[in-house]
């Protein structure tokens, strides 16, 4: 059961990481195409160009944070699923996975509700996209919690458990 949960977590985080990576690459390529043939000194003088650059790079930065969180969750879950660590290491990795799940969920919420609407119109996700956005942090939390419970008890857990 736990292995299936970890494999689902790997799959969902792989989808998120792949999508974010491709969005960053496509966004950077279109950024380069948009400023083709103009001198950098000429571009830097325009106020609208500077505002556009700030919007573009802030959007790419938000997507890069999502990519890094998803990739680290993917890597941690892969290590947990395919290596057989001792109970203490598994417990530590479970706590790390729970923290990554909380950070990923918080960053998804903050970026979709406040940060990206500053650059674009409000972000409207369809049902499949919403399911993936909710499932990725939830599976991180569940896989980390079940690993933590399986590896040890709560007797020496931090106060916030």
Buried (B, 14 or more C-beta within 10 A) or exposed (E): EBEEBBBBBBBBBBBBBBBBBEBBEEBEEEBEEEBEEEEEEEEEEEEEBEEBBEEBBBBBEBBBBBBBBBBBBBBBBBBBBEEEBEEEBBBBBBBBBBBBBBBBBEBBEEBBEEBBEEEEEEEEEEEEEEEBBBBBBBBBBBBBBBBBEEBBEEEEEEEEE
